[in-house]
């Protein structure tokens, strides 16, 4: 009886109705994610640019630059018809971005070139800013600011050696950024420039081709793509640089329209990324890459002056310097510099976001598996074992009870004592003393009444007429009289 009280609870624990993801067999279910396997607009004769290709690339660059350093540019969303899809690890052509601290590089010749270039750019910025301020009619505003933070971004005309050779071979854009951690004078005379240059620090900003391994999963409509691994390595021989600033052949052929004769269909192949489960090749057309490099070069050429609270006082270029200035000097209306390690980490985040944003211009897809929810009954055998034990023990108890009852020759009589009292005849009731004198007196009389069941010679409880026999009497009687009903 006690174990039976828990039967319902145990039964609920033994069987559960769960939902799992099962492979969908519906013909109209789709699962696809974008990726790039080639970068080429060469059609066998010329570069075949589609309308607004360069505009889309420019937008991708600035979207990455002006994404806050506390956020991350998301990869392209996957297409999943059911809301639950899984893709095997797959490879994709990508753009990688990195930062190197040139101020710590032991290369005096490099530092001399950077100093000369920065000094010319800074002097030009100060002069043009004064001229522009006067001609634009807000000269009083500009001349009232005598201290600024300069930020200069320029192109590097040759490799610095800050990155390893496999990365250097694949660099498509290489720039330096010059800045100061202290405010400097807005004067453009020689002494002021010399003081400015003594406070300037340099970083290298590079973008290069690479291949990446991704894992994509869509769960309840939410898409998540993870970068598993990255590799920057060519498998075929690369006989040409991919950076326009390092290639003396590009601008002459570009200005005369002879680049097809110079580069034509030259291409190279990148090493497949590790852990990718597919076996596609990743190829890049040299001419197309140099054209993209030219667009990046024009974007990275920029300079500006910022006031004490990080407001832009003057600028001259493509506009990218502002994104890096906020990472180096702090957000608008701040007056404290971020810690050095945070500045470097934020600059790296800006480069990574820009590289990832440019990568999100794919030209092919990877097919995945579509899953749909499927309900099933789960049997928890440990709880079923408890129910089985309860059933076995209960059955054993009943069998033993029946056996013991049979061996003791006890007849099972189903009766009600109330029905028995009501069924007595008047004479028997008179012998007992009556039952209509109230409950209290009836209880006292019941204590003095003896009841005995006697078996017949056959062992049955019945009289000579075959009727059940009940013997009733009181202690004062020496012999009980037989009463039947």
N, C-alpha and C positions, 0 to 999 in steps of 0.2 A: 504493500500500500504506500509506504514511504517512497519507494523508487518510482511508483506510478505518478506521484505528484510532480516529478521532474520530467516526465515523458515528453510533454509538449515543448518544454525548453530545449531538451536534448535534440528533439526532431528538427527544430528550427536551426540548430547549429550544424546538424548533419548535412543539410542540403541548402546550397545557396544558388542564386541565379545571377551569374556574372556575365559581363560583356567583354569581348576581346576583339582585336583587330584581325580580320580574316581577309585574305587576298580576294579582291573583287573580280568577278568574271563577266561583268557587264561590258558589252562591246563599246558603249559610248563613254566609258570612264577614261580620263586622260591624266597623265602625270608627266610634266616636262619642266625642265629648268634650263635657263640660258647659260651658255658658256662660249668662249672664243677659242678657235683652233688655228685661225690664220689672221694675219693683219696685212691686207693687201688690197689696193684699189687698181692694181695693174691688170689690164684686160688683154695683154699680149701685144699691145701697140702703144698705149699711152695710159696715164692715170685717169681712171673714170670715176670722178667724184660725183656722188649724188647730191642733189640740192641740200644745202645747209649742213653738210657733213662737218665743216670747220666750225660752224656755229654751235653744233651739238657738242663737239669736243671742247670748245671754249667754255660752254656752260658747265660741262662736267668738271673742268679744272677749277673754276671759281666756286662751284658748289662744294667741292672738297676743301678749298682754302678757307671759306667763310663758314664752315661748320664749326661750332665751338669746340675747343680742345677737350672739353669734358664729355663730348658726345662722339659717336662713331658712325661713319657713313655705313648704312646697311647695304647688303648685297641685294641684287635683283630678286624680287619675290618669285617663288616657284608657282607654276600653274598646277593646281590639284583639284579635280572635280569633286572629290568626296570630302575634302577637308582633312584627310589622313593619308599621307603618301610618304614613301621612303625611297631614297635613291642610293645606289652603291657609290662608294668613293670614286670621284671622277676628277680628271685633270682639266685645266683651262689655262689658256694664255692670259697673262696679267701684266700690270705695271706695278713695280715696287718702288718705294721711296725711302730715302734714308738721309741722315744728318751726320756730319763729322765736324769735330772742333778743330779748325785750322790754326787757331792760336797756339795750340799745343804741339803742332807738327814741326819737327826739326828740319825746316827747309827754308834757309835764308833767301834763296832766289824767289821762292813762291811768295814769301812775306813782302819782298821788295815790289813784286809786280802788283800784289793786292794793295799795298800802300799807295803806289802811284795811281792806279786806276781809281781807287776810292777818293783820293785827294782831288783828282780832276772832276769826278762826278759830284763831289760835295761842293766844290767851288762853283761849278755850273749851276747846281741847284740853288745855292744862295743868291747868285747873281740873277737868275731868271725869276726867282721868287720875289726879289726886290722890284724888278721891272714889272712883273705881273701885278704885284700889289699896288704899285703906283698907277698903272694904266687902268686897273679895274675899279679904282675909286675907293679902295679900303686900305690905303697906305697907313693911315693912323693906327688901325687895328694891328697891322703886321709889325710896324716899327715899335709898337708898345711892348712887344715880346722880344726880350733880349737874350733869352736862354731857351734852348730847344734840345730835343733828342733827335739826332739824325739816324735814319735807317736807309741803307743803300743796298740794292740787289743788282748784281751784274753778272755777266757771263764769264766763265773760266775758259781761257783759250787753249788749255791743254790739261791733261790729267794731273791730279795733285798727288796721287799715290795713297790717299787716305782710305780708299776702298781696294779690295783685292782685285786681281787681274781679271777674273771671270766676270765680276760685276762691272769693272771699267770697260771691258769689251762691249757690254750691252747697254751702256749709258746712252740715253736719248736726250737728256737735258742735264747740264751741270752748271750750277750757279754758286755764287758766294753771296753772303749777306753780311754787311758791315754795320755795326751799331755801337753805341756807347751806353754805359750804365750810369753816366753822369751827364747832366745838362751842359751844353757847350754854347759859346757865344754865336750869335747870328751874323757876326761880322765876317766879311770875306777877305780881310787883309791877310798878309803872309803870316804874321805872328799868331793870329787867331786860328788859322788853319793848322799851323804846326802844333798848337796846343790841342786842337781837336784830334788830330791824327795820333797823338800820344795816348789817347784814351780809347781808341777804336779796337774792337774785337771782331773776329771773323768766324763764320760757320760755312760749311759747304752743304748745299742742298742738291741732291741728285735724284733723278728718276731713271729707271732702267727696266728693260724687258725681263720677265721671269715667267716661270710656270708654277702653278699652285694646285694643290690637291684640296678638294672641298668635300664636305659631307652635308647633305641637305635633308631636312625632314620637316614635314608639315603635320602638326598635331592640332586637331580641332580648329583648323583654319589658320593657325599661327605658323608662319614659315621661319625656320632658323637654318642659317648656313654657317658652317664652321670651317675655318682654314686649318687644315691638318698639317700641311707641310709646304715649303717653298724651295724652289731650286732655280739658280741662275747659272746656266751652263749650256754652251752650244755643242751640238754633235757634229755639225759640218764645219768646214773651214770658213772663217769670216775674214774676207779680204778688204773690208771697208769699214770705217767707223760709222756709227749711227747718229752722231752728234754733229749738227751743222756747224757749230763753232769750232770743231776740230777738223772739218773736212774742207780743204781749200778748193775742191772741185765743184761744190754744190752751187754757190752763188753765181759763178760764171755761167754754168749751164742753165740755172734757173732764170737768169735775166735774159738769156738768148733763146730759151726754149729748146735746148739741146740735151736735156737730162735723160731722154730715152736712149740716146747714143752713149751717154756716159754710164748709166746704170742699167737700163733696160729691165729685163726680168730677173736680175740677180736677187737671190733670196738665200736664207739660211734657216736651219732647223734648230730648235731648242730641245734640250734633254727633257724627257717626260718626267713629271714630278713623282716622287716616291709615294707609295701606298695607293696610287690610282689603279682602279680595277679595269680601266679601258686601255686600249693600245693605239690611240690616235697620234698623229704627228702634229707638231706645232711649228708652223713656218711663218716667217716675216719677210716681206718684200723690202729690200734696202731702200729703194726710191721712196716708197710710201712712208717708211720709218723716218727718213730725213725730212720729208714734208711735214710730218707731225712734229718733229724736233724743231723745225722753223717756227711753227705755231707756239710751241712751248717757250722758245727763246724770247719771242716778242711778249709773251705773257709775263715772264719772269723778270724782264727789264723794268725796274721801277725804283723810285726813291721818294722819300718824304721827310718832313720835319714835324715833330709832335711837341706840344707844349707841356707844361708841368702836369696837367691833368689828362694827358694822353689824347688831347684833341688835335686833329690834323691842321697844321698851320699852312703847309704848302706841300705839293706833290708834283711829280713829273715822271710819268711812265704808265704802265699797264694797270696798276691798281692792286697788285698782289702784295706789295710791301705792308699794307695796312694789316692784313691778316697775320703776318709774322710779327709785326710790331706789337700787336696786342698780346701775343704769346711771350715776347721778350720783355716787355715793359709793364704789362698789366692792362686791365680793362679800362674803358673810358671812365673818367672822373675819379680814378685812383691816383694816389701819390706815392705808393710804396712799390718797390720792385719785388717780383716773385723770387723765391730762393733759386740759386743757380741750377740745382738738379731739376726743379720744376720747369724752369725755362727750357732746358734741353728736352725734357719729356714732352712739353707742350708743342715745341717745334716739330718733334718726331711725329706727334699725333696729327698735326696739320699736314705733313708730308704723306703720312699713311692714308689719311682721309682723301687727299687729292688723288693719290695713286689708285685707291679703291674706287673712287668715283669715275675715273677714266676707264677702269677695268669694266665698269658696268655698261659697256657698249658692245654687247656680244653679237655673234652672227650665226650661231648654231644652238641646238638644244640637246639635252640628255634626257632620255626617257627613263621614268622610274616606275615603281609599282604602286597601284592604287589599293587601298585597304578600306573596308567598310565594317561598321560595327556588327558583331554577330553575338546573339544571346545564347548561352548554353547553361546546362545544369551541372553544377560541380558537387560531387559527393565527397564529403570529408570523412574518410574511412576511420579516423580515430574516434569521431563521435558515433559513427555507425557501430564501431566495436563496443561502445558503452551500451547502446541500445540492444545489441545482440546479446550481451552479457545479461542485461536486465530480463530479456525475453526468456533466455535459457533458465535463469534462476527461478523466475516466476512459474514457468512450466514445470520445473523440477519440484517446486514447492507444492503445486496442485497435485502432481502425480503421487508424491509421498503422502499428502493428506488423504487422497482417495484410497491409497493402499492401506494406510493405518486405519482408516474407518472400516474398510472391508475386513481386515484381520481382527478387529475388535468386535465384529458383528453388531455394530451400532447402526440402527435404522435412522435414516434422516427423515424427520417429521417437520414439515413446514406448517406452522400454526401461529396464531396470534393469541396471546393470553387474554386480551380484551374480548376477542371473539369467543374464546372458551368460556369465559364467565357469562357472557350473554347467552350462550347456548345451553347452560345448565337448566334442568327442569325445576319446577317449583319445590319439589320435595328435597332435592339436593341443596337448593338455596336455603331451605328452612333448616336443614341440618347444620349448614355452615353458620346460619344465624341471620341470613338476609344481607343484601348489599345496598339497601336503600337508606341506611342510617347515617349517611354522610361519609366523606372520604376519611376523616380521622378515625372513626370507629371501624371502618372497613380495613384500614391499615393495621389496627390492633388485632382484629379477628384473623387477618391473613397470617399473622405471626404464629397463631395457634393451630393452623390448618396444616395437616400433613398430606402429601401427595406421593403416591407410589405407583410405578408401572411394573406389572408382572408379566412375564412371558408365559405363553402356553407351552405345552409339551413339545410343540414343534419349534419353539423359539420365537414365535411371533407374539406381538403385543395385541392380543385379541381375546374375546371370551369364547365360550363354547359355540355361540351362534356365528362366530366369524366376524364379530364386530369389534372395533378397538375398545379396550377396557381401561378405565381410569378408576383407581381406588382413592377415595377421599375419606378423611376421618379426622377426629380430634384426639389429643393425647389421653382424654378420659376414657375413650372407648378401648376395650381390650381387643376387639377385632373390627377391622374395617369392612364395611359393607361395599359390595360391588355396585358401581353406578356406571351405566353405559348411556351413550347418546349417539 
